Amino acid sequence: MRSPFSSVLFVTVILVSSTFASTTLSVNNTVFITGPLSGTWFDYVIVIMMENHSINNTYDNGHHSCLGNCTYYTSLANSNGLAEEYTIGGAQNPSIGAYIAITSGYGNTPADCNSFPPGDARCPLLQIPSIVDRLENKGLSWKAYMEGYPDLPGCYNNDIGNPNNYHFNHNPFIYYANIQNDATRCSHIVNANSQRVSQTGCGTTAIPNDNLFINDLNSPSTAPNYMFLTPNTIDDAHDCNDVSASNAWLNRLVPQILNSALFKTKKAALFITFDEKDCTFPGCPSPAIPELYTVWASNSTNPTTMAGFKSVKPYTLYSTLRTVEDNWNLQPLIASTDGSANNMAEFLRARS
């Protein structure tokens, strides 16, 4: 975990796409039919990571254990699919360790990578493949949206304070050598919002609108298949033990996602989770339980996910990755992690 005001993961996962990959079918070894590569459950997915709270801090199960206002967290979970036994699955050194695990299956990211930028002698770039490699190999598109990121796309390796509230260790993509050293791939990491909003505390009055991200969702022809959204450190609950600000952020953003043109007209799914159970600052109930708030959601009139569904099956960060892999028939990245994890198919609807 980073020091206060550095980084924790509130993971919410969003995967969505604008262009379909091509798949080729051979008929009698002579004729080839080319068409869009369709996912088993979704053609677009968004993943959102939140930070540093267990499920008891963010979901009201009737025992009133929320830290602040968690009314939207609770209603979103109750209306959609809630995984009640979701954990980080042994991934080491969150925050960044959780982000790397959910995007590559690698669970041993060095602890120093939370404090020192990727490429530093204390945090060497990871020479391993990630979900990006699997997606691109199938012709699927991807984009990573960062709240408070510099306006020019690319691989930016430093923190930016208020009003950006961006922390580099909440951006897993800059840690992979084959992304960091590739200008084209770096250009897929972009700012989520065009205007900065000063957020000096944990109140709920100022919330970024993530307009650049939402604009992409309202352009289905160009939306990426896989989207990863990282909120700033106020909106993801990293800098606040009280979850009221993150609750307000979700309440503003998620309805825009689910009612976007992409989610209304295409097979699109939203995934949200957290990076770890422990609060950034002292004062949270201790010990924190390991389970994390984790939800699958979609548009209610064009659903790809189950509504009003709860599961007590055990899942981990690797289960999310495995779900994405199985959806598009991608080869698992690491046999012992995502390769051996159960996917989360029970939350999803198979559609043509």
BAPA-352361 format. One line per 8 residues: their letters; for each residue x, y, z of N, C-alpha, C. Coordinates in steps of 0.001 Angstrom, whole numbers. Atoms other than C-alpha are relative to their C-alpha. Layout:
N
A = X:Y:Z:X:Y:Z:X:Y:Z; ... $
REM end
This chain:
352
MRSPFSSV = 847:-1183:0:0:0:0:885:1236:0; -770:-1212:9:1278:3489:-719:-338:817:1216; 251:-894:-1103:1474:6222:1830:-1280:764:-270; 1241:-726:188:-1629:8400:2404:73:920:-1204; 148:-796:1201:-2771:10240:-694:912:-486:-1088; -788:512:1108:-773:7932:-2913:-771:-932:-857; 801:810:914:-2848:5029:-4164:-577:-1246:605; 680:1241:-363:-5352:2320:-3444:-976:-307:-1086 $
LFVTVILV = 824:390:1122:-7537:399:-5751:-1468:-155:270; 1421:282:69:-11188:749:-6207:-177:-426:-1406; 30:523:1331:-11683:-1471:-9015:-1384:-145:-526; 1155:213:783:-14353:-1227:-11198:490:-327:-1363; -477:397:1282:-13868:-2883:-14523:-998:305:-1060; 907:-247:1076:-15268:-1533:-17828:664:-441:-1272; -554:448:1258:-14666:-3237:-21181:-982:295:-1108; 901:-316:1082:-16191:-1739:-24298:799:183:-1271 $
SSTFASTT = -776:-117:1218:-15204:-1582:-27982:-738:632:-1136; 605:-674:1132:-15790:361:-31123:108:-795:-1263; -156:776:1218:-14484:-1976:-33727:124:-1450:355; -78:1430:-235:-14884:-5700:-33962:1197:-568:-724; -1087:676:672:-12020:-7983:-34746:-575:-934:-1041; 461:917:1040:-12226:-10241:-37754:333:-1423:373; -248:1413:-179:-12553:-13942:-37496:-229:-684:-1342; 66:630:1310:-12032:-16219:-40458:-385:-1457:138 $
LSVNNTVF = 490:1365:-23:-13863:-19470:-41087:268:-651:-1355; -278:714:1246:-12696:-21997:-43655:-1109:-1013:-257; 1050:941:384:-15385:-23921:-45497:535:-880:-1128; -528:945:986:-14267:-27070:-47356:1415:364:-460; -1390:-360:258:-10720:-25649:-47187:180:950:-1191; -151:-842:1182:-11469:-23296:-50073:-652:1368:147; 724:-1257:-105:-13983:-20587:-49140:207:585:1396; -223:-652:-1290:-13357:-18036:-46353:-1069:1057:217 $
ITGPLSGT = 1033:-963:-360:-16061:-16080:-44582:542:849:1131; -541:-890:-1023:-14972:-13035:-42608:-1127:783:645; 1034:-725:-708:-17087:-11417:-39931:507:459:1345; -432:-523:-1290:-16973:-9734:-36512:245:-1125:1004; -263:936:-1086:-15451:-11599:-33579:-934:339:1150; 1001:-261:-1028:-18308:-11867:-31117:368:-727:1282; -283:616:-1282:-17785:-12506:-27425:-1151:-883:457; 1029:893:-531:-19649:-15233:-25579:-1054:770:778 $
WFDYVIVI = 925:-742:-856:-21184:-12758:-23104:-58:1486:-349; -45:-1427:317:-20097:-9285:-24196:986:238:-1145; -936:-452:1024:-18407:-7513:-27091:800:1200:488; -676:-1138:-632:-17387:-4583:-24894:-38:-199:1521; -33:133:-1449:-16303:-4552:-21271:780:1163:602; -654:-1074:-766:-15358:-1869:-18787:358:-565:1369; -458:414:-1335:-13298:-2588:-15673:351:1248:796; -278:-1141:-879:-13207:-84:-12837:564:-524:1324 $
MMENHSIN = -623:397:-1258:-10915:-423:-9852:-165:1118:1030; 108:-915:-1124:-11757:1267:-6562:1090:-362:1020; -1164:132:-869:-9431:1534:-3585:-318:-164:1492; -261:68:-1442:-8770:370:-62:-1204:-88:925; 1125:248:-898:-12034:-789:1443:-522:-1416:-208; 628:1314:106:-13608:-4138:2215:-1486:168:-298; 1417:-70:360:-17161:-4999:1244:-849:522:1156; 777:-485:-1132:-18397:-4259:4758:31:1522:117 $
NTYDNGHH = -108:-1455:-43:-17239:-639:4340:-824:682:-1083; 584:-607:1196:-19058:-114:1038:-1387:-528:-366; 1292:607:327:-22172:-2304:999:-788:-223:1278; 857:133:-1183:-25048:-2159:3485:-794:-1297:-108; 685:1295:1:-26091:-5743:4119:-1031:-100:1114; 973:-35:-1085:-28467:-4666:6874:612:202:1370; -682:-188:-1286:-25827:-4303:9588:576:1402:144; -384:-1410:-62:-25099:-631:8808:1493:173:307 $
SCLGNCTY = -1440:-62:-234:-21339:-1132:8630:723:913:-984; -630:-881:984:-20738:1339:5785:736:1147:684; -746:-1158:-488:-18174:4057:6331:-474:1223:-767; 588:-1128:702:-20305:7029:5337:-1216:-425:-799; 1168:247:842:-22991:7124:2659:353:-1017:-1083; -254:1027:1018:-23001:3909:609:-1298:-414:-679; 1311:352:529:-26576:4069:-683:69:-422:-1471; -64:396:1410:-25611:3940:-4374:775:-1296:-167 $
YTSLANSN = -699:1290:9:-23052:1190:-3820:-1006:-1137:221; 925:1057:-399:-25816:-827:-2206:-1083:-237:-1048; 1070:165:991:-28558:-156:-4751:536:-587:-1305; -598:549:1219:-26233:-886:-7681:232:-1499:146; -246:1426:-235:-25231:-4215:-6148:-1301:-792:56; 1260:733:-153:-28779:-5216:-5271:-767:-119:-1322; 716:14:1272:-30067:-4400:-8770:702:-827:-1062; -797:674:1018:-27311:-6223:-10615:606:-1278:559 $
GLAEEYTI = -623:1227:-483:-24823:-9000:-9843:1093:287:1009; -960:-239:-1082:-22898:-9003:-6547:735:-1287:346; -835:1128:-418:-20002:-11381:-5868:423:237:1441; -194:-279:-1420:-19974:-11606:-2074:1296:-588:564; -1222:643:-500:-16814:-13731:-1764:1176:235:-956; -1063:-376:933:-14431:-11892:-4101:1181:580:779; -1200:-472:-690:-10849:-11337:-2873:1120:239:-1019; -1131:-230:905:-7451:-10399:-4313:714:-1300:-347 $
GGAQNPSI = -512:1307:401:-6565:-14096:-4395:1489:-188:200; -1415:194:-288:-3091:-13829:-2904:942:901:-772; -865:-951:701:-1813:-11081:-5194:764:839:1016; -856:-688:-961:1095:-9380:-3441:77:1504:-297; -361:-1419:48:1678:-5699:-2691:-978:896:-760; 896:-1019:528:-1488:-3845:-3615:382:1361:615; 904:-97:1107:-2244:-1290:-4770:490:-653:-1298; -389:352:1353:-194:-1902:-7905:-40:-1507:-221 $
GAYIAITS = 31:1448:159:6:-5632:-7245:-1346:-521:-440; 1347:410:401:-3768:-5902:-7644:-285:406:-1442; 222:-451:1376:-3811:-3875:-10851:741:-886:-1001; -767:875:884:-1090:-6023:-12361:-648:-1378:-68; 634:1322:-22:-2854:-9230:-11283:-1232:-52:-894; 1259:27:756:-6151:-8279:-12926:218:240:-1489; -284:-245:1412:-4445:-7316:-16198:1017:-970:-597; -997:922:548:-1790:-10047:-16501:43:-1364:675 $
GYGNTPAD = -93:1249:-740:-2277:-12788:-13911:1254:-103:847; -1245:24:-769:1094:-11922:-12341:-272:516:1404; 361:-348:-1371:825:-11838:-8558:1137:380:908; -1169:-281:-843:4319:-10883:-7369:688:1306:-370; -578:-1314:291:4814:-7249:-8310:763:511:1216; -773:-481:-1146:7576:-5743:-6111:-702:1120:757; 627:-1030:-835:6399:-3597:-3195:486:1398:-369; -540:-1316:341:8690:-750:-4309:-713:634:-1190 $
CNSFPPGD = 709:-552:1153:6567:-359:-7435:-1194:850:403; 1022:-912:-498:3973:1375:-5257:560:1387:272; -621:-1264:-390:6463:4129:-4407:898:589:-1079; -932:-446:1025:8839:4326:-7363:-585:-307:-1376; 646:172:1300:7726:4780:-10969:585:-1146:-802; -490:1100:826:8023:1986:-13505:1225:443:-808; -1242:-323:680:11483:1869:-15019:1084:474:938; -979:-321:-1038:13164:3042:-11813:779:-1262:352 $
ARCPLLQI = -811:1164:-361:15984:780:-10621:-684:-860:1046; 700:749:-1050:13761:-220:-7693:-1319:-598:-488; 1227:551:600:10823:-1026:-9997:226:-226:-1491; -263:268:1423:12049:-2564:-13255:-1301:-263:-758; 1162:289:834:9582:-2739:-16103:-238:-1502:-70; 366:1413:32:7711:-6043:-16247:163:-558:-1407; -252:630:1305:8946:-8248:-19072:-935:-1198:-176; 1004:1066:81:5708:-10241:-19239:-1145:463:-885 $
PSIVDRLE = 1173:-399:789:2643:-10312:-21499:-1165:391:917; 1194:-430:-727:-650:-8758:-20404:-1229:-235:-863; 1250:150:753:-4271:-8783:-21497:64:777:-1313; -153:-780:1231:-3281:-6153:-24079:533:-869:-1132; -562:885:1022:-1195:-8744:-25944:-1052:-972:-528; 1024:952:424:-4034:-11244:-25989:-1076:685:-846; 1026:-724:741:-6547:-8644:-27180:491:360:-1401; -512:-434:1297:-4365:-7270:-29941:242:-1180:-938 $
NKGLSWKA = -221:1181:840:-3487:-10758:-31156:-1283:-490:-669; 1301:370:572:-7219:-11295:-31787:-642:1157:-776; 546:-1143:717:-7673:-7885:-33399:-1007:799:798; 924:-734:-872:-9608:-6523:-30410:658:1296:473; -516:-1313:-363:-9237:-2886:-29385:-79:223:1512; -38:-289:-1438:-8441:-1453:-25944:379:1450:225; -394:-1347:-415:-8052:1842:-24142:-84:73:1521; -16:-216:-1452:-7166:2839:-20577:-272:1473:273 $
YMEGYPDL = 398:-1361:-340:-8865:5944:-19171:416:305:1433; -486:-391:-1316:-7241:7751:-16239:-566:1374:355; 420:-1330:-448:-8950:10560:-14341:1240:811:385; -1091:-884:-367:-6584:13509:-14053:1295:-239:-737; -1201:303:786:-4123:12180:-16639:375:1224:-828; -375:-1114:887:-2085:14646:-18728:-837:-12:-1276; 885:-97:1151:-4028:15895:-21726:545:-721:-1227; -571:712:1121:-1597:14408:-24219:110:-1477:350 $
PGCYNNDI = -81:1426:-309:-1917:10617:-24408:1444:-481:-13; -1342:552:-61:1117:8513:-23639:221:-674:1333; -347:652:-1260:2907:6748:-20819:606:1025:947; -431:-1000:-977:3142:9246:-17963:261:-704:1320; -453:842:-1109:5058:7869:-14985:58:680:1357; -98:-727:-1265:4650:10461:-12220:-1372:319:569; 1229:-452:-640:2016:11531:-9707:-306:1436:-423; 439:-1381:182:-3:14707:-10236:-985:307:1118 $
GNPNNYHF = 852:-340:-1137:-1578:16403:-7212:-1294:685:-408; 1267:-681:227:-4836:18322:-6871:203:1130:-1020; 1326:623:131:-6859:19015:-8984:-15:-1313:-785; -7:1253:762:-5705:15959:-10973:-198:-1222:885; 77:1134:-935:-5261:13575:-8015:240:-1336:-709; -385:1206:747:-3605:11038:-10302:1202:-654:655; -1143:754:-523:-1313:8319:-8951:404:-1062:-997; -493:903:1041:869:6315:-11278:-210:-1460:354 $
NHNPFIYY = 119:1423:-343:507:3090:-9292:-1444:-499:-26; 1360:447:317:-3178:2954:-10208:-176:-178:-1506; -8:158:1459:-2243:2656:-13868:900:-1182:-344; -850:1185:191:-1045:-904:-14533:720:-37:-1335; -505:171:1363:-355:-461:-18235:1398:572:-186; -1329:-596:143:2727:1744:-17806:1093:-866:607; -995:884:-618:4461:-1091:-15885:489:-1095:-952; -378:1055:935:4634:-3439:-18877:987:555:-1022 $
ANIQNDAT = -1043:-492:894:7819:-3047:-20921:-493:141:-1429; 407:-47:1401:6112:-3820:-24211:-1136:991:-260; 880:-1156:170:3633:-985:-23598:803:1277:195; -800:-1185:-320:6000:1539:-21998:954:365:-1143; -976:-246:1061:8445:1171:-24892:-618:57:-1400; 701:-21:1283:5818:1388:-27643:-914:1231:-30; 753:-1255:23:4517:4868:-28488:-1447:-206:-432; 1369:252:450:1472:3485:-30287:-846:-551:1136 $
RCSHIVNA = 747:542:-1139:432:1430:-27291:-182:1048:1094; 137:-1056:-1009:1128:4337:-24937:-1126:964:-355; 1056:-924:411:-1305:6405:-26999:-1393:-503:349; 1280:557:-435:-4089:4087:-25811:-308:344:1459; 219:-441:-1384:-3693:5513:-22268:-336:1476:-44; 499:-1353:232:-5738:8703:-22142:-687:557:1240; 737:-677:-1060:-7376:11238:-19875:-1489:-331:-112; 1439:286:-4:-10960:10412:-18850:-842:1261:-31 $
NSQRVSQT = 771:-1223:-146:-12014:14028:-18296:800:1201:-515; -686:-1142:606:-11206:17272:-20133:176:1154:970; -82:-1097:-957:-11750:19571:-17148:347:-527:1382; -386:369:-1357:-10129:19385:-13729:-986:596:1000; 872:-475:-1071:-12240:19721:-10593:784:-77:1294; -765:-4:-1238:-10539:20761:-7373:-726:-797:1082; 561:849:-1062:-11132:18116:-4689:1054:-83:1108; -1007:-75:-1050:-9176:18994:-1579:-368:-813:1230 $
GCGTTAIP = 429:793:-1143:-11161:16843:818:-903:-1118:-451; 831:1162:297:-13633:14015:1011:-1479:344:-98; 1388:-388:195:-16801:15997:451:-513:-462:-1350; 631:521:1219:-19194:15284:-2413:-469:1101:-936; 523:-1107:805:-19691:18717:-3961:645:70:-1383; -699:-113:1277:-17100:18512:-6762:339:-1393:-520; -222:1332:571:-17029:15470:-9061:347:155:-1478; -305:-39:1436:-15267:15103:-12435:-1093:-688:-809 $
NDNLFIND = 1092:572:795:-17650:14312:-15273:453:-1101:-952; -530:1060:876:-15353:11927:-17220:-607:66:-1397; 695:-217:1270:-16746:13432:-20410:693:-665:-1192; -701:614:1130:-14029:12068:-22712:-292:-1495:-71; 351:1422:-84:-14727:8550:-21538:-1448:-236:-439; 1422:151:339:-18503:8961:-21798:-232:271:-1482; 139:-267:1441:-18149:10457:-25277:323:-1242:-819; -358:1222:723:-16450:7257:-26420:-1105:-1047:99 $
LNSPSTAP = 1088:966:-163:-19300:5178:-25003:-1213:365:-856; 1124:-431:833:-21746:7236:-27013:346:3:-1489; -388:187:1401:-19895:6435:-30223:325:-1469:-217; -233:1450:79:-20362:2660:-30600:908:-435:-1144; -811:414:1141:-18597:2587:-33963:1496:114:268; -1421:-175:-299:-15304:3658:-32392:375:-404:1417; -289:369:-1386:-15568:2426:-28803:915:-1227:53; -890:1169:-125:-12804:0:-27705:-746:-1197:584 $
NYMFLTPN = 608:1211:-574:-13675:-3583:-26865:274:-116:1498; -405:123:-1409:-11779:-3487:-23576:349:1385:511; -277:-1299:-604:-11799:-399:-21380:315:-174:1486; -373:-6:-1414:-10097:131:-18058:-82:1436:471; 184:-1364:-520:-11146:3174:-16025:570:100:1412; -576:-264:-1319:-9072:4461:-13108:-494:1348:500; 421:-1282:-587:-10798:7123:-10954:1182:687:678; -1042:-661:-785:-8714:9761:-9212:-71:-458:1453 $
TIDDAHDC = -146:582:-1342:-7703:9178:-5599:-1037:489:1006; 1184:-340:-798:-10749:10972:-4178:-1163:-881:-441; 1149:730:544:-13270:9307:-6455:94:-1504:216; -129:1454:-196:-11823:5806:-5928:43:-391:1474; 37:212:-1462:-11952:6201:-2092:1374:-257:596; -1343:203:-550:-8167:5905:-1704:339:1026:1064; -400:-1069:-911:-7745:9267:0:-1033:275:1083; 1093:-245:-944:-10903:8957:2105:-427:-1316:648 $
NDVSASNA = 602:1151:-672:-11855:6420:4753:-1516:-2:-202; 1430:-167:247:-15403:7783:4363:-254:-217:-1494; 236:351:1402:-16820:6334:1138:-1039:896:-674; 1080:-829:552:-19396:9107:574:377:634:-1330; -415:-638:1257:-17365:10861:-2150:3:-1014:-1136; -15:1020:1063:-16833:7637:-4102:-1417:-471:-322; 1410:343:222:-20516:6781:-3643:-655:1018:-931; 556:-1053:851:-21434:10149:-5193:564:-80:-1418 $
WLNRLVPQ = -621:134:1323:-18960:9602:-8051:-654:-1132:-796; 666:1117:677:-20460:6207:-8880:-1432:360:-388; 1391:-374:241:-23962:7641:-8622:-120:923:-1213; 6:-874:1165:-23049:10233:-11235:436:-734:-1271; -610:584:1190:-20974:8067:-13589:-707:-1253:-504; 510:1298:452:-22518:4588:-13653:-1292:125:-808; 1184:-131:857:-25975:5661:-14920:332:496:-1405; -409:-459:1335:-24228:7492:-17774:606:-1146:-817 $
ILNSALFK = -565:1162:684:-22313:4312:-18599:-1116:-928:-479; 1021:996:322:-25322:2014:-18487:-1041:509:-986; 968:-580:932:-27496:4439:-20483:663:581:-1248; -700:-477:1189:-24864:5197:-23106:-481:-759:-1228; 382:656:1249:-25416:4337:-26762:607:-1390:-106; -663:1301:61:-22934:1498:-26454:-763:-1051:796; 673:973:-863:-24739:-184:-23569:-1453:-213:-414; 1376:170:463:-28162:397:-25121:-101:-846:-1262 $
TKKAALFI = 117:616:1322:-27319:-1054:-28524:950:-1169:-244; -986:1057:194:-24384:-3452:-28124:50:-911:1219; -216:905:-1137:-23388:-6369:-25903:1146:566:841; -1001:-690:-821:-21598:-4411:-23172:-222:-304:1475; 79:325:-1431:-20797:-5185:-19540:946:891:781; -796:-811:-915:-19460:-3193:-16621:397:-840:1204; -510:720:-1170:-17290:-4658:-13885:658:1009:935; -576:-902:-1004:-16393:-2846:-10655:504:-825:1187 $
TFDEKDCT = -536:681:-1164:-14160:-4013:-7822:983:906:733; -998:-731:-785:-11598:-2861:-5240:1342:-723:-49; -1348:571:78:-7857:-3404:-5058:442:-671:1292; -398:610:-1272:-7541:-4250:-1355:-986:387:1092; 990:-124:-1071:-9395:-4415:1926:293:1093:1015; -386:-891:-1094:-7453:-2038:4198:-79:1470:-389; 86:-1431:232:-8188:1681:4468:1395:632:-29; -1269:-717:84:-5433:4173:3703:413:555:1359 $
FPGCPSPA = -283:-672:-1266:-5687:5882:7101:-526:-808:1184; 536:654:-1200:-6169:4637:10673:-1439:445:250; 1351:-360:-394:-9697:4584:12039:-1081:-878:-570; 990:934:528:-11436:1949:9944:-120:-1206:929; 142:1205:-824:-12836:-1131:11694:1109:-1002:-314; -1116:930:175:-10071:-3649:12248:-271:-1289:771; -589:152:1330:-9374:-6257:11134:-1065:67:-1085; 919:-42:1132:-10940:-5672:7730:-160:-1399:-581 $
IPELYTVW = 196:1311:617:-12522:-8733:6174:580:28:-1417; -682:3:1304:-10828:-9845:2917:-914:192:-1204; 904:-92:1151:-13940:-9772:724:-153:1458:-465; 58:-1321:616:-14244:-6820:-1676:-1318:187:-750; 1192:-347:789:-17277:-5083:-3181:296:-258:-1468; -248:393:1391:-17552:-6571:-6682:-1325:-199:-715; 1296:-23:688:-20369:-6004:-9174:178:-108:-1509; 189:10:1452:-21248:-6912:-12765:-1328:692:-287 $
ASNSTNPT = 1231:-728:313:-23827:-4594:-14383:-108:241:-1505; 247:-312:1406:-25397:-3757:-17748:-1294:795:-106; 1244:-719:231:-28282:-1837:-19303:-1186:-936:205; 1102:892:-376:-31559:-3250:-17966:-892:-371:-1186; 806:323:1172:-33278:-3135:-21379:787:-745:-1075; -867:714:941:-30320:-4701:-23205:1046:-771:812; -895:551:-1022:-28840:-6922:-20494:991:-1034:-526; -1002:1049:187:-25646:-8916:-20674:339:-665:1321 $
TMAGFKSV = -284:507:-1344:-25559:-9543:-16920:-1291:-346:716; 1162:393:-783:-27894:-11064:-14362:-442:1144:905; 560:-1042:-858:-30203:-8729:-12431:-397:-587:1345; 406:440:-1327:-30784:-8997:-8681:615:-1319:414; -659:1285:-219:-28272:-11815:-8410:1165:148:968; -1116:22:-937:-25878:-12619:-5563:595:-1405:18; -680:1290:-48:-23281:-15371:-5364:990:-19:1154; -992:186:-1062:-21206:-16741:-2492:1125:-923:-460 $
KPYTLYST = -1135:759:513:-18867:-18675:-4766:1266:839:126; -1244:-769:-130:-15227:-17685:-4200:558:407:-1363; -628:-528:1207:-13716:-15478:-6895:1164:910:391; -1168:-845:-244:-10504:-13459:-7226:233:921:-1193; -417:-842:1118:-8832:-10845:-9403:259:-823:-1255; -303:862:1135:-7739:-13730:-11591:-1267:-514:-680; 1273:422:581:-11375:-14746:-12099:-508:1029:-1002; 402:-1046:941:-12085:-11393:-13728:781:-122:-1303 $
LRTVEDNW = -840:165:1176:-9148:-11829:-16077:-408:-1239:-798; 400:1232:680:-10221:-15394:-16857:-1337:189:-736; 1288:-259:646:-13733:-14159:-17669:189:720:-1332; -303:-714:1241:-12368:-11730:-20237:627:-952:-1021; -655:959:890:-10161:-14460:-21690:-997:-994:-590; 961:994:485:-12957:-17012:-21918:-1048:633:-909; 996:-676:834:-15335:-14453:-23396:429:51:-1463; -498:-125:1366:-13108:-14005:-26454:910:-1159:-406 $
NLQPLIAS = -821:1167:317:-11403:-17401:-26389:1481:365:-86; -1405:-391:-81:-8042:-15893:-25403:759:-986:875; -819:915:-794:-5233:-18050:-24069:317:624:1355; -383:-537:-1308:-4720:-17620:-20291:1468:399:31; -1351:-557:-44:-1588:-15676:-19398:937:-798:891; -837:756:-933:-293:-17671:-16403:-814:-1201:490; 755:1232:-283:-1324:-21286:-15835:-441:-90:1449; 290:188:-1425:-1227:-21109:-12038:-928:1060:584 $
TDGSANNM = 863:-1066:-535:-3330:-17915:-11663:-1280:101:-839; 1211:-75:824:-5832:-16908:-14354:-272:-1314:-714; 181:1273:679:-5230:-20245:-16054:-736:-1036:825; 683:951:-881:-6578:-22110:-13019:-1206:607:704; 1132:-670:-651:-9211:-19566:-11939:-1319:-358:-674; 1342:140:561:-12945:-20035:-12388:-442:1321:-598; 572:-1239:525:-14590:-17521:-14672:-1285:337:759; 1172:-494:-720:-17614:-15526:-13503:-1253:-92:-874 $
AEFLRARS = 1088:165:964:-20056:-16875:-16093:-1384:58:637; 1334:14:-605:-22899:-17186:-13585:-613:1396:87; 507:-1377:-31:-23183:-13373:-13594:-410:518:-1376; 112:-486:1364:-23428:-13159:-17372:-1020:-772:-806; 991:616:875:-25991:-13915:-20076:634:-274:-1359; -495:333:1335:-24915:-15753:-23217:-1032:464:-1034; 898:-545:1021:-26382:-13939:-26240:675:-69:-1358; -544:-44:1350:-25969:-14018:-29980:196:1448:-413 $
REM end
